[in-house]
């Protein structure tokens, strides 16, 4: 296992900084619309990063925002339509291109409501913390979706667990055979956050917000190319006791070789109420997370995910650099045993 990161790195100095920080493996998504992707385009991205000693091994394919706002892949997990099939064709084409360009895999999301958050809170030194409180969500709705509360049915219509699993099954049957043919790992990220098994919000069941959902996902289409972009933060958020139980989650999927990428993020709180914090101050022992990943012989990238909102002119870069250093140290600690 080794450090990685994700993002857009448009300037050469961005890549020089990554190399200087010891980050030599990345996940980058092309700015070009999905319908305009070609094998040459993806190969060109890889060749650019390789000049700086950096391996572009994964890309993001299906985003985590509200499906209705995503004009390229948003229809894929909505109700059946011709547009859904057209977008699935583009996804299958992208998988073929990725295999031809030598990418290891794609990170993607299965969510139609997007991230759910409530008003942020303040952390150490005044840092802004991304926050979720389920009761506040029911009462006030999400600040990202003004006016949408528990009683406001999702615009595409309700989708209970059976309906969502029918859509997911359709997706897997379309894309995983292509992924197997071109040897491209498909790494699914959780719906952020989970709100409970069998619980709906705006009429939609977030089946891939909970650990049980991911167990079903890997069983629904058994394949070496059907696995997880395992976000430690998200998988902690769906637990009643994350400081104790997150390690069992890692072992369950790690022992089955279903971990294709790791988002390394900590929280304070648990199912229904949490804040995202720096890795050294949350409820989960992140050094132990690294030791358990080593125990299950996880072989791929470990990357920062969200970082608290900081002060200053380049808060994102500062926050990511902090977590890079933490991951380097955690890797050394895990490998010392």
N, C-alpha and C positions, 0 to 999 in steps of 0.2 A: 504494500500500500504506500501511497505517496501523495504529496500535496498537489492540489489543482485549484482552479478557479473558473468562474463563468463571467461573461460580460461582453461588452463591445470595446475593442481596442483599435481605434481608428488611426492613432498616431504612432510613429515608430518609437517615440519615447515611452509610450505606454508599455510596449513589449520589452524595451530595455529595462524598465523598472521591474517588470515581472521577473525577468531573468536575474536581475540583481537581488531580488528578494527570494530567489530559489524556487520560483514557481514556474515549472517547465512543462506543465500539462494543463490544457484548457478546454472549455466548452464555450463555443462562440456561435451565434446565430447570424447568418447573412442578413444584411439590411434589405436585400432585394426581395420582392414578393415571391412567395413559394412557387407560384405558377411560372416564374422566370428562372428558377434554379436549373442548372445543368451540371453534368459531371465536371466539365471544365471549370465552372465557377467554384465548385467545392474544392477541387484540386488546387485552384489558384489561391484560395484561402489557406489551405494547408501549407503550400509552398511559401507563402509570405511569412507565416509564423515560424516555419522551419529555419529561415534565415537568422532568427534570433535564438535558435536552439530550443524552440518551444513546439511541442507536439499538440496539434489540434486533433483531439481524439473523439470528441462528442459535439453535438449541436442540439439546440432546443428545436422541437418540431411543432408541438401544439401548446399554446400558451396557457397561462393560469388565470387570465382575466375573464370577465363575463362573456359567455358564448355569443351573446347578441351583439357585442361590440367588436368581435373578431370576424372580419370579412373573409379571411383566408381558410381558417379551419374551424370556425365557431359552430358550424352546422353539424359537425361530425357526431356530437353527442346530444343533438336535439332530436325531435321526432322525425320519423322517416320522411325523406324528400329527395327530389332529383339533385338538389344542391348538396345534400349530404354525400351522395354517391360521387358527385363530381369532385368534391374535396377529398374524399377517400382515394380517388384515383391519383390526385396530386401527391398525397402522402405516400402511396405505394411507389410512385415515380421517384420521390425523394429518397426512399429507402434504397432503391436500386442505384441511384446516383451515389449515395453515401458509401455503399459497398464498393462501387467502382473506384471511388476516390480514396478508399482506404480508411474511412472513419470506423471507429469501434462501435459507436452506437448513437442513439437519440434519447435525450430526456424529453418527456412529454407529460401533460396533465390531462386527467379526466375530471373535469368539473364544468358545470354550466352556470353556476352562480358566481364564480370567481372567489377571491379571498374575501372572508368575512372578518371585519374588525369593528371595534367600537372606538370611542374617543381615546386618544393616546394618553399615557401617564408619564411622569417624570422619574428618571432614575438617578444614579449616582452622578454628582457634579452637574445636574441639570440635563442629562442626556434624555432625549425623547424616546419613549419605549412603545413599540407597537403593542396594542392591547386588545384582548377579547374578553368580554363579559356577556355570557349568553342571556342572562336576564335583562341586561341593558339592551341587547340586540332585539329581544322580543318587545320591549317597551318603546324603544326609540328608532329601531332600524339601524342600518349601517350608515356612517357618515359618507361612505363612498357611493351609496345609492339612496339619495334623499327621497323620503316619502315611502320607501319600501319597508314595510314592517311584516310581522308574522302573518297578518291577514291579507297581505298583498300577494296574490298568486303570481308566480313567475310568468313572464309575458308569453313564453312558448307553451305554457300550460303545465299542469302538475305532472310529476314523474315519481311514482313510488319506487320502492326497491326493486320490485319485479320488472318494472319498465326500464329502470336504469341498467339492470343486469342484462336485459334483452339488447339494449343499445351497445353495451360493452362487449357482449358476446359477438354481435355483428362486426364490431370493429376488429376484435382479435382474429376472427375468422378471415377477414379481408387482409390484414396487414402482417400477421405473424408468419404465414407461409412465405411471403415475400422476404421478410426479415431472415428467415431460415435459409432461403435460397442465396441471399447475398451476405449472410453472416454479419448482420447488423443487430446489436442488442437494443431492445426496446425497454427503456427504464421509466416506469410510471411513478410520478410524484403524487403524494397525497393531496386530497382536497383540504385546503387549509382554512379553518380547522375542522376536525370532526366534531359533531355535536351529539353523538350517541347512536347506538344501534337501533334502527327502526324509527328514528326521529326525523321529521321533515321540517324544513324551513321554506316558506313561500311555496309549499306543496312539493318540494323536491327533497328526495332522500340522498344525502351525501354518503353513498355507500363506500366510497374510497377515502373517507376521512377516518375510518376506524381500522384497527389491526385486523379484525375479523374479515373486513372487506378485502384486504390484500391477501389473506390466506385463500379466500375464494378466487381472487384474480389469478393466482399462479396455478390453482387447480383447474380453473375453467378451460385453460388452454396450456397444458403442460408442454414446455419447450425450453430449450437452453437459451432462447432469445426473448423470452417473456419474463421480465423481472422488475426490479424496483430501483428508482432513484430514491434511496432511503434518507428522508429528512429526519434527523434526530429530533429536531424541534417539533415537527408535526406529529411524529410518532409518540413523543412525550405528551403533547397537548391532548391526546385522545385517551390518556390513562388516568385512572383515579390516583395512582401512586407512582408517578414517573421515576422518582429517585430509586425505586426498588425494581420496577417492572420493565423499564426500557431495555435492560440487558437481556431479558428473556426474549423480547421482540427481535433484537439483533441476532441472537443465537438461532431463533426459529428460521429466519430467512437466510442467515449466513450459512448455516449448516446445509441448507438446500441449494446453495450457490445461486441465490436469487438477488444478491446485492450487486448492482451494476454501477452505482455511484452513491456517494455519501455527501449530504448537506450537513455540515457540522455546526449546530446551533443549539443554544441552551435557553431554558425558560425558568421562570418562577411561577408556580401554580400547577394546575392540573385541568382535567376535563371540565370545560365550561367557564373557566376563569384563569387567565394567565397573562403574563407580559413576557416579551422577548428581551433577553438581556445579553451581556457579554458572556463569553464561555466560562470565565473564571468565577462568576458570581451567582449562577443559577442553582436550581435544586438538583440537577443531574451532575454526577461526577464525570466530567468530560475526559479526564485521564483514564478512568476505568472504561469509558466507551471505547477509547483507542485500544486498550488492552483486550477487550472482548472482540473487537474487529480483528486484532492479530490472532486471537484464539481460534476464530472461525476461518482463518486464512483468507481474509478479504484482500483482493489483489489490485484494486483500482484507486481512482482519485478520492481524496478527502478534501472538500472545498468549503470555504465560508458560504453562508447563505445570507440572510438579512443581518444587518448590524444596527445597533441603536443609533438614533440620529444625534450627531455630535455638532459641536460649535466649530467655527472657523471657515475659511474659504474653500477647503476641499474635504468636507466631513466624510464623504464616502470612501475616498482613498485612504484617509487616516484610519477609519474604522476597519477597513479590509486589511490594511497593513498590520494592524494590531492582531487580528485573528490569524493572519499568515504566521506571525511569530509564535502565537500560541500553538498552532497546529504543528509547526516544526518541533517545538519543545515537547508536545504530547507524543509525537512520533518517536522522539529520542527516548522518552520515558518508557513507552511501551516496548520498544526494541531492546531496552537495557535489561529486561527481565528474561 
